[in-house]
Amino acid sequence: MGDITSADRAEAEGYYRGALALATSLACALVSRCHASLGQLYRRSGDRQQASEHLTMAISMFQELDMPFCLEEVKAAVKELG
């Protein structure tokens, strides 16, 4: 839902945070995707600090989970932050 409503930051953030809370109790891979999605949302909306925090967390988790495709995607987003 966060991806679909990403034009409205507050609404998308609510969906991503809800997914993150649910994912925390389910699986690390899902948690890492939620951090990546929140980071992308914040990057698009210009909130560099929040973007950096979530993207860095996603990178760390993708490395631990040996998920190279996701890792490269998030590293590219970090490069866009500058």
BADOMI-147709 format. One record per atom (N, C-alpha, C, O): x, y, z. Coordinates in steps of 0.05 Angstrom, whole numbers, plus 32768, in hexadecimal, padded with zeros to 4 digits. Example, Ala and Ser with C-alpha at 12.3 -4.5 7.8 and 13.67 -1.06 7.14 Angstrom:
BEGIN
81087F8E809C
80F67FA6809C
81087FBE809C
811D7FBE80A9
81017FD3808E
81117FEB808F
81028001809D
810C801780A1
***
This chain:
BEGIN
80117FE88000
800080008000
801280198000
800A802D7FF4
80288018800E
803A802F800E
804480377FF3
8046804E7FED
804980237FE2
805280287FC7
803C80357FB6
804180467FA5
8024802D7FBB
800D80377FAB
800780537FB3
800080647FA2
8009805A7FCD
800180747FD6
801980877FDB
8017809A7FEB
802F80817FCE
804880907FD4
804680AD7FCD
805880BD7FD4
803180B67FBF
802E80D27FB9
802780E27FD2
802D80FA7FD4
801B80D57FE5
801480E17FFF
802780D68014
802480BF801D
803B80E6801B
805080DC802C
804680D18047
804E80BC804F
803480E08054
802A80D7806E
801C80BD806C
801F80AB807D
800B80BA8058
7FFC80A18055
800F808A804F
800D8074805B
8021808E803C
803580798035
80468072804D
804B805A8051
804E8086805C
805F80808073
8050806F8087
805B805D8093
80368074808B
80268064809D
802580478094
8027803580A5
80218043807A
802080278070
803C801A8074
803D8003807D
80518028806D
806C801C8070
80728016808D
807D80018093
806B8028809F
8071802380BB
8060800C80C6
806A7FFC80D6
8047800A80BD
80377FF480C5
80427FD980BB
80437FC580C9
804B7FD980A2
80587FC18096
80717FBA80A6
80777FA380AA
80817FCF80AD
80997FCB80BC
80937FBE80D7
80A17FAB80DF
807F7FC780E4
80787FBC80FF
806F7F9F80FB
80777F8E810B
805F7F9980E7
80567F7E80E2
806E7F6C80DA
80717F5680E3
807F7F7780C8
80957F6880BE
80A97F6180D4
80B67F4B80D3
80AC7F7280E7
80BF7F6D80FD
80B87F53810B
80CA7F458114
809E7F4D810D
80977F35811A
80977F1D8107
80937F068110
809B7F2180ED
80997F0B80DA
80B47F0280CE
80BB7EEB80D0
80C37F1580C2
80DB7F0C80B5
80EE7F2380AF
80E57F3980A8
81087F1E80B1
811C7F3380AC
811C7F3D8090
81207F55808B
81177F2C807C
81177F348060
81017F49805B
81067F5D804D
80EB7F458067
80D57F598064
80DC7F738073
80D57F888069
80E87F718089
80F17F898098
81057F998087
81027FB28086
81177F8C807B
812B7F9A806A
811D7FA78053
81257FBE804B
810A7F9B8046
80FB7FA78030
80EB7FC0803A
80EA7FD4802C
80E07FBE8052
80D27FD5805D
80E57FED8061
80DE8004805B
80FC7FE7806C
81107FFD806F
811880088054
811A80218052
811C7FF78040
812380018026
810D8013801A
81128028800F
80F4800A801D
80DD80198013
80DA80348021
80D580498015
80DD8034803C
80DC804D804B
80F2805F8042
80EE8078803F
810A8054803E
812080658035
811B8071801A
812180898016
811080628008
8109806C7FED
80F480827FEF
80F680977FE2
80E0807E8000
80CB80928004
80D780AC800E
80D280C28003
80E880AB8022
80F480C3802D
810780D08019
810980E88018
811580C08009
812780CB7FF5
811780DB7FE0
811F80F17FD9
810180CF7FD7
80F080DD7FC3
80E480F77FCE
80E0810A7FC0
80DE80F77FE8
80D2810F7FF4
80E681237FFE
80DF81388009
8100811D7FFC
811581308003
811F812F8020
812E81408028
8116811B802F
811E8118804B
81378107804C
813680EE8050
814E81138047
816881058044
816F80F6805E
817A80DF805C
816B81018075
817280F4808E
816380D98092
816F80C48096
814980DB808F
813880C38093
813F80AE807D
814180968082
814380B88064
814A80A6804E
816480988054
8165807F8051
817780A6805C
8191809A8062
819080868078
819C80708076
8181808C808D
817E807980A4
8172805E809B
817C804980A1
815C8060808C
814E80488084
815D8039806E
815E8020806E
81698047805B
817880398046
8191802C8052
819880168049
819E80398065
81B5802C8072
81AD80138081
81BC7FFF8080
81978014808E
818D7FFC809C
81877FE68088
818D7FCF808D
817A7FED8072
81747FD9805D
818D7FCD8052
818F7FB4804E
81A27FDD804D
81BB7FD38042
81C77FBE8056
81CF7FA9804E
81C87FC6806F
81D37FB48083
81C47F998084
81D07F848085
81AA7F9B8083
81997F828085
819C7F71806B
819E7F59806D
819C7F7E8054
81A07F6F803B
81BB7F61803A
81BD7F4B802F
81CF7F6E8045
81E97F628046
81E97F498058
81F37F348050
81DC7F4C806F
81DA7F358082
81CA7F1E8076
81D07F07807B
81B67F258067
81A47F10805B
81AE7F068040
81A17EF58034
81C57F108037
81D07F08801D
81BC7F0B8007
81B67EF87FF8
81B17F248004
819E7F2B7FEF
81AA7F407FDD
81A47F577FDF
81BC7F377FCA
81CB7F4A7FBA
81BA7F5B7FA7
81C07F737FA4
81A47F517F9C
81947F617F8A
81887F797F99
818A7F907F90
817C7F737FB0
81707F887FC0
81867F9C7FCA
81817FB47FCB
819D7F917FD1
81B37FA17FDB
81BB7FB67FC6
81BF7FCD7FCC
81BE7FAD7FAD
81C67FBF7F98
81B27FD57F93
81B97FEC7F8D
81997FCE7F94
81837FE17F90
81847FF77FA6
8181800F7F9F
81897FF07FBE
818A80037FD4
81A380147FD3
81A3802C7FD9
81B980077FCB
81D280177FC8
81CF802C7FB3
81DA80427FB6
81C180267F9E
81BC803A7F89
81AB80517F94
81B080687F8C
8198804C7FA5
818880617FB1
819980737FC3
8195808B7FC3
81AC80677FD1
81BE80767FE2
81CF80897FD1
81D480A07FD9
81D8807F7FBA
81E880907FA8
81D880A87F9F
81E380BE7F9D
81BF80A47F9B
81AE80BA7F92
81AB80D07FA8
81A580E77FA2
81AF80C87FC1
81AE80DB7FD7
81C580EE7FD5
81C481057FDF
81DB80E47FCA
81F380F57FC8
820780F27FDD
821B81007FDC
***
